[in-house]
Amino acid sequence: GAYDNRAAIERLNGMDVPVLLVWADGDPITGRAERFLRTIFKNVAPPVTVEAGHFIQEDAGEEVAGHILKWMS
């Protein structure tokens, strides 16, 4: 998977599109990688953090949807 991940990062790094990254404050997996993942994208919106665990869409789906709608408008 490391090769595929590097290829994906290279591809994403070359894209100039707006990006919204929503983070769960209690995610033990991706929480540690937030700073690194933000460096992959050129046009990242300010940080959005919600109170949730690893399954953010299940723990805080409505809140995440609200952040997405606000960002899109």
MARTORPA-219475 format. One line per 8 residues: number of its first residue (from 1); for each residue x, y, z of N, C-alpha, C. Coordinates in pm, 1 decimal, decimal comma. Layout:
residues N
NUM	X Y Z X Y Z X Y Z ~ ...
END
This chain:
residues 73
1	79,0 -119,7 0,0 0,0 0,0 0,0 83,1 125,9 0,0 ~ 209,8 117,9 41,4 291,4 239,0 49,9 309,7 302,9 -87,8 ~ 333,4 221,9 -190,2 349,8 276,2 -325,5 223,1 347,7 -369,3 ~ 109,1 283,8 -348,9 -18,0 344,7 -388,8 -43,2 474,5 -313,3 ~ -9,0 476,1 -184,7 -26,5 598,7 -106,2 61,9 711,0 -158,6 ~ 186,7 680,0 -190,6 276,0 783,9 -244,7 225,7 835,3 -378,6 ~ 175,9 746,4 -462,7 121,4 787,0 -592,6 -1,0 876,3 -573,7 ~ -86,4 841,0 -479,1 -205,8 922,0 -452,2 -166,6 1059,9 -399,5
9	-70,4 1064,8 -308,7 -25,3 1192,5 -253,4 32,4 1280,4 -363,9 ~ 112,0 1221,9 -450,6 170,0 1297,7 -561,5 59,8 1355,2 -650,9 ~ -38,2 1275,3 -680,3 -149,9 1320,5 -765,9 -231,1 1430,7 -698,4 ~ -264,6 1410,6 -571,7 -342,2 1510,3 -497,7 -264,4 1640,1 -481,7 ~ -134,4 1629,1 -461,7 -49,7 1747,0 -444,8 -46,3 1832,4 -569,8 ~ -65,2 1771,7 -685,2 -62,6 1845,2 -811,1 -194,7 1909,9 -846,7 ~ -299,4 1879,3 -773,3 -430,8 1934,6 -804,0 -449,4 2069,6 -733,8 ~ -509,9 2164,1 -803,9 -537,0 2294,8 -744,6 -688,4 2314,0 -736,6
17	-749,2 2244,7 -643,4 -894,1 2251,6 -622,0 -918,3 2284,2 -474,3 ~ -1029,4 2349,0 -443,1 -1059,0 2376,3 -302,2 -1086,1 2247,1 -226,0 ~ -1036,2 2241,1 -102,9 -1048,6 2119,9 -22,7 -1094,6 2157,1 118,3 ~ -1193,0 2085,3 167,1 -1236,2 2098,2 305,7 -1205,6 1967,1 375,9 ~ -1121,6 1973,3 477,3 -1090,7 1854,9 557,3 -1158,1 1872,1 692,5 ~ -1246,1 1780,0 725,8 -1315,3 1782,8 853,9 -1255,9 1673,0 940,1 ~ -1214,0 1710,4 1061,7 -1146,0 1617,0 1150,6 -1228,4 1585,9 1273,1 ~ -1218,0 1464,0 1318,5 -1279,3 1423,2 1444,2 -1174,9 1436,4 1554,5
25	-1209,3 1509,6 1658,4 -1112,1 1532,1 1765,2 -1073,6 1404,9 1840,3 ~ -1157,5 1301,1 1831,6 -1128,2 1177,7 1902,5 -1085,9 1062,7 1813,5 ~ -1041,5 1092,7 1691,1 -1002,2 985,4 1599,1 -859,2 941,5 1628,4 ~ -841,4 819,1 1678,5 -707,0 772,8 1711,6 -623,4 736,1 1589,4 ~ -683,7 728,4 1472,8 -611,0 686,4 1353,2 -566,3 807,4 1271,0 ~ -660,2 886,2 1222,1 -621,8 999,6 1136,2 -586,1 1124,6 1215,2 ~ -624,3 1130,6 1341,4 -596,0 1249,6 1421,4 -449,0 1285,7 1425,8 ~ -364,6 1186,6 1436,4 -219,4 1211,5 1442,9 -162,9 1258,4 1309,6
33	-233,4 1231,5 1200,7 -181,5 1264,1 1067,0 -234,1 1395,8 1011,9 ~ -316,0 1467,3 1089,4 -379,3 1588,4 1036,9 -278,4 1687,0 978,6 ~ -176,3 1719,6 1051,1 -78,9 1818,9 1004,3 -16,9 1775,2 871,1 ~ 23,1 1648,9 861,4 80,8 1598,6 737,1 -20,3 1601,8 623,0 ~ -141,7 1553,3 647,9 -242,3 1547,5 541,7 -275,9 1686,5 487,7 ~ -271,4 1788,2 573,3 -298,3 1923,9 527,3 -191,6 1971,9 427,8 ~ -70,9 1919,8 436,2 35,6 1962,8 346,0 19,6 1906,0 205,3 ~ -64,4 1805,6 189,7 -82,2 1740,9 59,5 -155,5 1831,5 -38,4
41	-247,2 1911,9 12,6 -334,6 1991,3 -73,5 -287,5 2136,3 -81,7 ~ -305,3 2196,9 -199,0 -263,0 2335,0 -220,0 -363,0 2435,9 -164,4 ~ -489,7 2404,2 -170,8 -594,4 2501,5 -142,0 -687,9 2448,3 -33,1 ~ -635,7 2437,8 89,9 -712,3 2380,1 200,0 -780,1 2491,1 280,0 ~ -907,2 2471,4 307,8 -983,2 2565,3 390,6 -930,7 2559,5 534,3 ~ -962,5 2660,9 614,4 -923,4 2656,7 756,3 -975,2 2530,1 823,8 ~ -906,9 2485,1 927,9 -942,5 2358,9 994,1 -1085,7 2358,1 1048,0 ~ -1149,7 2244,2 1035,8 -1281,2 2219,9 1095,7 -1268,0 2092,8 1178,0
49	-1296,7 2103,7 1306,5 -1288,3 1988,2 1394,7 -1423,2 1968,3 1462,3 ~ -1468,5 1845,1 1466,0 -1593,9 1812,4 1532,7 -1567,0 1709,8 1642,2 ~ -1658,3 1703,8 1737,5 -1646,1 1608,9 1846,6 -1699,4 1473,9 1799,8 ~ -1607,8 1383,6 1769,1 -1645,7 1252,9 1715,8 -1527,3 1157,9 1728,9 ~ -1552,4 1032,6 1695,5 -1447,6 931,1 1694,2 -1405,7 901,9 1551,0 ~ -1353,4 783,2 1527,1 -1302,5 748,4 1394,8 -1412,4 746,8 1288,4 ~ -1533,1 707,7 1325,4 -1642,8 702,7 1228,7 -1721,5 832,9 1234,8 ~ -1658,0 937,2 1186,7 -1709,8 1073,2 1197,8 -1849,1 1087,9 1136,4
57	-1873,6 1021,1 1024,6 -2003,8 1033,6 958,5 -2114,7 974,7 1042,8 ~ -2083,7 876,7 1126,7 -2184,0 816,9 1214,3 -2197,4 894,2 1345,3 ~ -2085,8 943,5 1396,1 -2086,1 1013,9 1523,7 -2137,6 1157,1 1513,7 ~ -2112,3 1223,0 1401,4 -2146,1 1365,5 1389,2 -2187,9 1401,4 1247,1 ~ -2264,2 1313,5 1183,9 -2302,4 1332,7 1044,1 -2370,2 1465,2 1014,6 ~ -2465,9 1504,9 1097,7 -2537,6 1629,9 1073,7 -2445,2 1751,0 1088,7 ~ -2356,8 1746,0 1187,5 -2263,1 1856,1 1207,6 -2166,8 1867,0 1089,2 ~ -2116,5 1754,6 1042,9 -2027,1 1753,5 927,4 -2098,9 1809,1 805,1
65	-2223,2 1765,3 782,8 -2301,2 1814,9 669,5 -2318,9 1965,9 678,0 ~ -2342,2 2016,9 797,4 -2356,0 2161,0 815,5 -2229,1 2235,4 777,7 ~ -2113,3 2181,7 816,0 -1985,2 2244,1 780,1 -1964,3 2241,4 628,2 ~ -2002,1 2131,7 565,7 -1987,4 2120,4 420,2 -2078,6 2220,7 349,6 ~ -2202,5 2231,4 391,9 -2295,0 2325,7 329,8 -2246,0 2469,1 347,0 ~ -2197,8 2502,3 465,8 -2144,5 2637,2 490,1 -2024,2 2665,2 401,1 ~ -1936,5 2568,9 387,2 -1815,6 2583,2 305,4 -1851,3 2600,0 156,6 ~ -1954,5 2530,1 113,1 -1993,1 2534,8 -28,4 -2062,8 2665,7 -65,6
73	-2120,1 2733,9 31,7 -2194,5 2856,4 -1,8 -2107,5 2978,5 -8,2
END
